[in-house]
Amino acid sequence: MRPRNEDPLREEKLHILVAEDAPGEAIAALRTLYPEAEGRMDLTDVGSLATLQAAMAMVSPDVVLVDLTLARPEGVDAVRRLHRSAPSVPLIVLADLADKENAIRCLDVGAMHYLLKGSMDARTVERGLRAALERDTLGALTDIMRDPVTNLYTRDGLLTLGAHALETARRGGGTVVLLCALLENLADLRAELGPATAEQILRDVAGLLSVGFRRTDVLARIGEGQFAALAVNAAKPSAPTLWQRVQRRVDTFNQLRSAANAIRLRMAVGFWSVQEGEPFAKLLDRVEAELRGGPMTIAGKEEQPASLAGAASSAIRASVGESGKSGRAG
């Protein structure tokens, strides 16, 4: 991990490793950003994925740019393997416009950012570098803000990363979706099954919430039985989809348990865009308020989320699990 720096693009020298197919747009943009005479960039350019993997061990780069063209037709799998071989090194994917869908999929398997060919001028490449390096640096700082039971971020970690995500979104005109969830019957489960099993259930819930979120998103346990997931650059229509994915996973999880030991999970979702203007702490407060006031659903009935219409975005509220029994909040 890189040490903390106020501006990661202003290090004495940035070590960049690039695997790019012709005509080398990214390399040209990098050389515009970092003229050779200034000595601020150490650039290593390779022409194949096999050479790239060997070079990663030798160069110890601060960031890697990899062209999906070099990995066709298995570009996403190639990025997954690269990330697993060096998980602490930020990866930026380069892709043709026709390959944009695969570039987006790469965000789910370890890439920090992607850049589209034909639009890789110096300014665009600088934004991509900054997004990847700032995220990597901030990740190192917040690694100490981890919940020991679930290994998710704590509330402090979420507030730190959330504030940074909104600032980044504000600069680039991006959006975020925040999902909060409350395991309402945690206290009952702990009393019935014991503390060890209750801790395992918390880890299970953490796993259920992670479905549908990318590596670049932020998952946290922000209370005894309360969780949050922050989806960065997620469009407003994706909020109901995320809600439904989690709900289906919880339903499946409960089918394997007795009715008395089913989990009851209440959820609320909020949307943020530049037009909202509110800080992250206020967004979190808003979604948590909706979470506490949300209604229960009927067991076995899949409730559709409320509309997210309006500038302030309404929250999606639901409780998944056994109905008719009001569980205590964890």
C-alpha positions in Angstrom: 0.0 0.0 0.0 1.1 3.5 -0.7 1.9 5.8 2.3 -0.5 8.7 3.0 0.0 11.7 0.7 -2.1 14.7 0.2 -1.8 14.4 -3.5 -0.8 11.0 -4.8 0.0 12.4 -8.3 2.6 14.7 -6.8 5.0 12.1 -5.5 8.7 12.6 -6.4 8.3 9.7 -8.9 5.3 7.7 -9.9 6.0 4.1 -11.0 3.5 3.2 -13.7 3.3 -0.1 -15.6 1.4 -0.2 -18.9 0.4 -3.1 -21.1 -1.2 -1.5 -24.1 -2.0 -2.4 -27.7 -1.3 0.0 -30.5 -1.5 3.0 -30.9 -0.6 3.7 -27.3 -3.1 6.5 -26.3 -2.6 6.0 -22.6 1.2 6.1 -22.9 1.0 9.3 -25.0 -1.3 10.9 -22.4 1.0 9.9 -19.5 4.0 11.4 -21.2 2.1 14.6 -21.7 1.2 14.6 -18.0 4.8 13.7 -16.9 7.4 15.1 -19.3 10.6 13.1 -19.3 12.6 16.2 -18.4 10.8 16.5 -15.0 11.7 13.0 -13.9 8.4 12.5 -12.1 7.4 9.3 -13.8 9.0 5.9 -14.1 7.1 4.3 -17.0 7.5 0.6 -18.0 5.7 -0.4 -21.2 5.1 -4.0 -22.1 3.3 -5.6 -25.1 1.7 -8.7 -23.6 -0.1 -10.0 -20.5 2.6 -12.6 -20.0 5.3 -9.9 -19.9 3.0 -7.8 -17.7 2.8 -10.3 -14.9 6.5 -10.9 -14.8 7.1 -7.1 -14.9 4.7 -6.5 -11.9 7.0 -8.5 -9.7 10.1 -6.7 -10.9 8.9 -3.1 -11.1 6.7 -2.8 -8.0 4.4 -0.3 -9.7 2.2 2.2 -8.0 -0.5 1.6 -10.6 -1.0 -0.8 -13.6 -2.9 0.1 -16.8 -3.9 -3.0 -18.8 -5.5 -3.1 -22.2 -8.4 -5.6 -22.6 -7.5 -6.0 -26.3 -4.4 -8.0 -25.2 -6.6 -10.4 -23.3 -9.4 -11.2 -25.7 -11.6 -13.1 -25.4 -11.0 -13.6 -21.7 -10.3 -10.0 -20.6 -12.3 -10.1 -17.3 -10.7 -13.4 -16.2 -7.2 -11.9 -17.0 -8.0 -8.9 -14.8 -9.2 -11.2 -12.0 -5.9 -13.1 -12.2 -3.8 -9.9 -12.2 -5.6 -8.6 -9.2 -5.2 -11.9 -7.3 -1.5 -11.9 -8.0 -1.0 -8.4 -6.7 -4.1 -7.3 -4.7 -2.5 -4.2 -3.3 -1.7 -2.7 -6.7 -4.4 -0.5 -8.3 -5.5 -1.7 -11.7 -6.9 0.6 -14.4 -8.5 -1.1 -17.5 -8.2 0.3 -21.0 -11.0 -0.7 -23.4 -12.5 0.0 -26.8 -16.0 1.4 -26.7 -17.4 -1.9 -28.0 -15.7 -3.6 -24.9 -17.2 -1.1 -22.4 -19.4 -3.8 -20.8 -16.4 -6.0 -20.1 -14.5 -3.0 -18.7 -17.4 -2.4 -16.2 -17.4 -6.1 -15.3 -13.7 -5.7 -14.5 -14.7 -3.4 -11.6 -16.3 -6.5 -10.0 -13.1 -8.5 -10.1 -10.5 -6.1 -8.9 -10.1 -3.1 -11.2 -10.2 0.3 -9.6 -11.2 2.3 -12.8 -11.5 2.0 -16.5 -10.7 4.3 -19.5 -12.2 4.2 -23.0 -9.9 4.4 -26.0 -10.6 7.3 -28.2 -11.1 9.6 -25.2 -7.9 9.1 -23.3 -6.5 12.6 -23.3 -4.1 13.8 -20.5 -7.0 15.1 -18.4 -9.0 11.9 -18.6 -6.0 9.7 -17.7 -5.1 12.0 -14.8 -8.6 11.6 -13.4 -8.3 7.9 -13.7 -5.0 7.8 -12.0 -6.2 10.1 -9.2 -9.3 7.9 -8.6 -7.3 4.7 -8.4 -4.5 6.1 -6.3 -6.6 8.1 -3.9 -8.9 5.0 -3.4 -5.8 2.8 -2.7 -4.3 5.3 -0.3 -7.5 5.8 1.6 -8.0 2.1 1.7 -4.7 1.7 3.6 -5.8 4.4 6.1 -9.1 2.8 6.8 -7.9 -0.8 7.1 -7.6 -0.2 10.8 -11.3 0.7 10.9 -12.5 -2.9 10.5 -15.1 -4.7 12.6 -13.4 -7.8 14.1 -16.5 -10.0 13.7 -17.3 -9.4 10.0 -14.1 -7.7 8.8 -16.3 -5.0 7.2 -15.6 -1.3 7.9 -16.8 0.3 11.1 -19.1 3.3 11.2 -15.9 5.5 11.3 -14.6 3.7 8.3 -17.8 4.2 6.4 -18.0 7.9 7.3 -14.4 8.4 6.1 -14.8 6.5 2.8 -18.3 7.9 2.3 -17.2 11.5 2.6 -14.4 10.8 0.2 -16.8 9.1 -2.3 -19.2 12.0 -2.3 -16.4 14.5 -2.8 -15.1 12.5 -5.7 -18.6 12.2 -7.1 -19.1 15.9 -6.7 -16.0 16.7 -8.7 -16.9 14.3 -11.5 -20.7 14.7 -11.5 -21.2 11.1 -10.2 -23.9 9.5 -8.1 -24.0 7.0 -5.2 -26.6 4.6 -3.7 -26.5 3.9 0.1 -28.3 0.8 1.4 -28.7 0.3 5.2 -29.9 -2.9 6.8 -30.9 -3.8 10.3 -31.0 -7.4 11.7 -34.0 -6.8 13.8 -34.0 -10.1 15.8 -30.3 -10.2 16.6 -31.0 -10.1 20.4 -33.5 -12.9 20.1 -31.2 -15.0 18.1 -28.3 -14.5 20.5 -30.5 -15.5 23.4 -31.9 -18.5 21.6 -28.7 -19.8 19.9 -25.9 -18.4 21.9 -23.3 -15.7 21.2 -21.0 -17.8 19.0 -23.9 -18.7 16.6 -25.1 -15.0 16.7 -21.6 -13.9 15.6 -21.7 -16.4 12.7 -25.1 -15.0 11.7 -23.6 -11.5 11.6 -20.9 -12.9 9.3 -23.6 -14.6 7.1 -25.5 -11.3 6.8 -22.3 -9.5 5.8 -21.9 -12.1 3.1 -25.5 -11.7 1.9 -25.2 -8.0 1.6 -22.0 -8.3 -0.4 -23.8 -9.9 -3.3 -24.3 -7.4 -6.1 -21.7 -4.9 -4.8 -18.3 -4.3 -6.4 -14.8 -4.3 -4.9 -14.8 -0.5 -5.2 -18.0 -0.2 -3.2 -17.9 0.1 0.6 -19.6 -2.4 3.0 -19.7 -1.7 6.8 -21.1 -2.9 10.1 -22.2 0.4 11.7 -24.0 -0.9 14.8 -24.6 -4.1 16.8 -27.0 -5.5 14.2 -26.8 -2.7 11.6 -25.0 -2.7 8.2 -24.5 -0.4 5.3 -23.4 -0.7 1.7 -22.3 2.3 -0.4 -22.4 1.8 -4.2 -20.2 4.4 -5.9 -21.3 5.7 -9.3 -24.5 3.7 -9.1 -27.4 5.1 -11.1 -30.8 5.7 -9.4 -32.5 2.8 -11.2 -30.0 0.4 -9.7 -31.2 1.0 -6.1 -34.3 -1.3 -6.4 -32.2 -3.9 -8.1 -29.7 -4.0 -5.2 -32.6 -4.1 -2.7 -34.2 -7.1 -4.5 -30.9 -9.0 -4.8 -30.3 -8.8 -1.1 -33.9 -9.7 -0.4 -33.7 -12.8 -2.6 -30.5 -13.9 -0.9 -32.1 -13.5 2.6 -35.2 -15.5 1.5 -32.9 -18.3 0.3 -30.9 -18.2 3.5 -34.1 -18.4 5.6 -35.4 -21.5 3.7 -32.5 -23.4 5.1 -33.4 -22.4 8.7 -36.3 -23.1 11.0 -39.0 -20.4 11.2 -38.0 -19.6 14.8 -34.3 -19.0 13.7 -35.0 -17.0 10.5 -33.4 -13.7 10.2 -35.5 -10.5 9.9 -33.7 -7.9 8.0 -35.1 -4.4 7.5 -33.7 -2.3 4.6 -33.7 1.3 3.4 -32.0 2.7 0.4 -31.1 6.3 -0.5 -29.8 8.0 -3.6 -27.4 10.9 -3.8 -26.4 13.1 -6.8 -24.6 16.4 -7.1 -27.9 18.1 -7.1 -28.6 16.8 -3.5 -25.6 18.8 -2.1 -25.8 17.1 1.3 -22.7 15.8 3.0 -22.3 12.0 3.5 -23.1 12.1 7.2 -26.4 13.7 6.4 -27.2 11.1 3.7 -26.4 8.4 6.3 -28.7 10.0 8.9 -31.5 10.3 6.3 -31.3 6.6 5.3 -31.0 5.5 8.9 -34.1 7.5 9.8 -36.0 5.7 7.1 -34.6 2.4 8.3 -35.9 2.9 11.8 -39.4 4.0 10.5 -39.8 1.3 7.8 -42.8 -1.1 7.9 -42.7 -4.9 8.2 -43.6 -7.0 5.2 -45.6 -10.2 5.1 -43.6 -13.5 5.2 -43.3 -15.1 1.7 -44.6 -11.9 0.0 -42.0 -10.0 -2.0 -42.7 -6.4 -1.4 -41.6 -4.1 -4.3 -39.5 -1.1 -3.2 -41.0 2.3 -3.1 -40.2 4.7 -5.9 -37.0 6.7 -5.7 -38.6 9.7 -7.3 -37.8 13.3 -6.2 -34.7 15.2 -5.7 -34.2 14.1 -2.2 -34.9 10.4 -3.1 -37.3 8.5 -0.9 -35.9 5.4 0.8 -36.8 1.8 0.1 -38.1 0.1 3.2 -38.7 -3.5 3.9 -38.2 -6.3 6.4 -37.4 -9.7 5.1 -38.2 -12.9 7.1 -40.8 -14.3 9.3 -43.9 -12.0 9.7 -46.3 -11.5 12.5 -43.5 -11.4 15.1 -42.0 -8.2 15.9 -38.3 -8.7 16.6 -36.2 -6.4 18.8 -33.5 -4.4 17.1 -30.0 -5.7 17.7 
